[in-house]
Each structure stands twice: as structure tokens, then as C-alpha cells.
Amino acid sequence: MLRFSAVLSALLLGPVLALAQSAPDALRSRELVRMVRQDCGSCHGMRLTGGLGPALTREAMADFPLDSLVAVIFHGRPGTPMPPWKAMLSEDEARWIALRLQQGFPQEFPSGDPK
Amino acid sequence: MKRREWLATAASLSSLAALGGLAGCASAPLRGTGDLGAVIGRANGTLYIVDTSTRALLGAVEGLGDLSHASVVYSRDGLFAYVFGRDGALTRVNLLEQRITHRVMQAGNSIGGAISADGTLVAAQNYTPGGIKVFDARTLELLADVPAAYAPGKLSRVVGLVDLPGRRFAYSLFDADAIWVTDCSDPRHPVTQKFEGIGRQPYDALVTPNGRHYIAGLFGEDGLAMIDLWADQPTVRRILGGYGKGQQPLPVYKMPHLRGWAVAGRHAYLPAIGRHEVLVVDTESWAEVARIPVAGQPVFVMARPDGGQVWVNFSVPDYHRVQVIDTRNQAVIRTLEPGKAVLHMEFTPRGEAVWISSRDDNRVSVIDTRSMATLARLDVPAPSGIFFTSRAARMGF
């Protein structure tokens, strides 16, 4: 019984811990939110409603496979204007961004933590 | 008695006001708009109105929606700014009254616009739905809708819209590798001439200041597509073809912008895609003249109105810098760091000063183009595009 619980909690907590280990700190999170809103925003719109690049709203991203989304951010999409962002991001940070896009991307807050 | 006195006073006050109205505006002194301009506050949907003589902020007009990538054209009299918002809004602002006079939601996603040479038509270029729409410049009534339909059920995103003489507009179809020229001399019945197969993925375009050459930059290949609009039978030809010479391009984090400001004297200065270079082409022979190494990937490559200098800003991560090229010897003579995230530059009408927006420093800097001294700094929240009314007098602006 005890063993079963341990396995269960490992199963449940595993992904959470993995995410926590790779999660950017508060300062870097703010930078990433700003980067997505402002720099990705030059093609996808500051409100992420699209432009030369497609919309990145929660509705648009929800059905996109997470790993593919991470790959597009990190490696780009050859043949389209989507560049690889790996010179400016780690793969974990690309995953952090991808997850948040699927949840509805946070707004930028000029001061304090993004909520 | 008291009431009668009050009425008499009120009557003479209102007749004074009427006289004042006849004589001009009693409250605000008359002034022109030739030294005015607008700065886009991209984060707060606000248009900031500026005076380039006093280098001061005159006022702010709020409520313009999503202004990321917003741009402005001006009425011929320089009184009205037409603001094209990302969210598809087209807004007409009276600069002197500092208020919105007309506003329409004309598309789902818009990227800019143009005004006809006679000042009667304003055209918007749209991503969603892909195409252009043409409006009455006084009322913003829709006159023409030209969907960029290039295949059954497919609309292309439109870029590079410019005005041409004779109530015509030229623009490029990013998804269709095409350039279209729409004649709106009868705006309710527009006639479109189509040039196909111009090169892969045109991303923006310009018309030279004389209105003769329309040049579209290509994202999908090295080179630009050019049309001589003065030819009896205009055709598309390639210029600067293969400028990358097979080298792997760098990631392009931001699309460059093209406008008639590229032309300085007989040369055009153009951003290379995916390279830290400015390309120089002779506008008589269309042969390559030089490649100028610069500090990053160019976004705006803008000639000072006299053509003596060309100023360049860059995409992320090099957008804290601005470089100045001397056009006599095609060399970078100065690297400036006016602030974080430089998004745009605009010269005063005769180019003695340049205004530069630094988004992340919430600042617009005014810089003397001879001494390079900073003449003024204006506090503007997240400034992006800067547009002066002198654009009203220039073709392709």
C-alpha cells in the first residue's frame, strides 16, 4: 500500500517536478513574456491575434501537439518566415512558452511578477 | 432686472463668440500642421501628437485599439492622420483638434495603408481577409473591396501597398508571389492588372520617389522584384538576384521594411534578408554597387531627405544600435545607442534632425544629424512608429 502510494505520487508528481526544475525564475519569466509579446509580436501581433504569422491565442494553440509547438519555437519552420529561436532560448524555455501559449499567454506587467 | 441683465450679458457674449468664430478660432491661435507628426504608443492604443519645431509632445489621442505595427498616412493638407491598426481599424484623427473624427473596423488583421495622390482615396492592406479596401478619405465610406484571391477560396496576405499617380495602388501578395496594380479612377469599379511569378514570398515593397519603379523585397529567395511602371508594357525583372551567393542565411527575427526613403541620389539602399548587410544598387543600371557590413540585420534603411546619409536600425537582438552610413563612400561613420529596442526613425522634413523611438526605454530621442548630439528626449510609453506630416507631400508614403 505504501509502495503503491509512492509509485502513484511519483507518477503524479514526476511531470510537475520536471517542470519545476526547468522552470525559469521570476526575472527570466518576465523576460520571456515580454519577448513573446513584443518580439514574437512583430509577426504574431502584440495581442498574439496573428499577422504575417498565425494567431497564437489559446483557441488557436490548444489542439497543436505540445512537442511540435516546442520544436517550431526552438527550430523554426523552414520555408516560412518562422525563425529558430534557439539562439535566444533554451529548449526548456521554449517548452515553458509553448505550455503557456496553450493555456492562454500571460499579459505583460511592467512591474512585479507576471500573474 | 437681474435676470434681464444676465440675458443681455449672455446675448453679447454669444455674439462675441460668433464674431470670434467668423474671425477664426477665438481660443486657439491659428497654426499650420507642417511641423507636426504622430508617434504610435503601441502598448496603450494611443496616438501622441508632436511638434518637430519645439520638439514637444502636444497631446494624446486615445482609443485607437491594437496599434502593434500601426502606420499612418496624411491628408494632403496635413490636418488628418489616417491610422491603420493591427486589429483592422482605420481611424481618422484631426491633429489640431486632437480628436478622432471617423473610425471603421475594416478588417480582422491589417498591416498598413496608402493615400491617393489627389488625397481622395485611402486604401488599407489586409492580412485577414487578404486584400485591399479603398475608402473615401473624407468619410471613410467603403468604395472598393479587392480580395487578393489567387486560387479558389484562397486569399493572400497583402504587403507593400503604395500609391501611384492616377488614383492607382500597387501592392504585393505574400502568398501568391504576385504584384497587383489596382486602378481606382472609378473607385466603385476598380480595375486590377496582375503580375504573376515575381519571386517567392514578397514581404514588403517600395515605389521610388519619382513613381517609376515598384520594387518588392523577397523573403523566399535572394533578390528583389522590380517593375518599370513607365514602360509601355510593364514587366517584372529581378534585381540583386542571388545576393546571398548560396550562403546559409541567418534566422530572420523581424521582417525589414521598404519605402521610398531607400533612395539617396542615384542609389537605393536596401536591407539584405538574413544578413548583416545593406545592399546598394544603382537606380539607372540596377547593378549592385556595394554591400555595406552593418551591426545586425537591418529593419529600416532610411536615407536622410538630402541623400547624404543613410540611417539603419536592426532586429532583435541588435536593436539597441543605430548606424549611420555616409553615402559618399558607402561607409558606416557612426554607431549610436539611443535606447533599448529601437523600433523606428523619422527625419524632420529637411533632415536636420532624426527622431528615434526606443520602445523599452519609453523614449523618443531627437538627434542632430550633423553633430549627432541628442537635442531632446520625449517620454512616450512604448513608442513605435513615428510619422511626420511631410509624408503628405511624398509619393509612396
Boltz contact constraints between the chains, C-beta under 6 A:
constraints:
  - contact:
      token1: [A, 39]
      token2: [B, 316]
      max_distance: 6.0
  - contact:
      token1: [A, 41]
      token2: [B, 68]
      max_distance: 6.0
  - contact:
      token1: [A, 42]
      token2: [B, 254]
      max_distance: 6.0
  - contact:
      token1: [A, 45]
      token2: [B, 68]
      max_distance: 6.0
  - contact:
      token1: [A, 45]
      token2: [B, 86]
      max_distance: 6.0
  - contact:
      token1: [A, 46]
      token2: [B, 68]
      max_distance: 6.0
  - contact:
      token1: [A, 47]
      token2: [B, 66]
      max_distance: 6.0
  - contact:
      token1: [A, 50]
      token2: [B, 109]
      max_distance: 6.0
  - contact:
      token1: [A, 81]
      token2: [B, 219]
      max_distance: 6.0
  - contact:
      token1: [A, 83]
      token2: [B, 251]
      max_distance: 6.0
  - contact:
      token1: [A, 83]
      token2: [B, 252]
      max_distance: 6.0
  - contact:
      token1: [A, 83]
      token2: [B, 253]
      max_distance: 6.0
  - contact:
      token1: [A, 84]
      token2: [B, 251]
      max_distance: 6.0
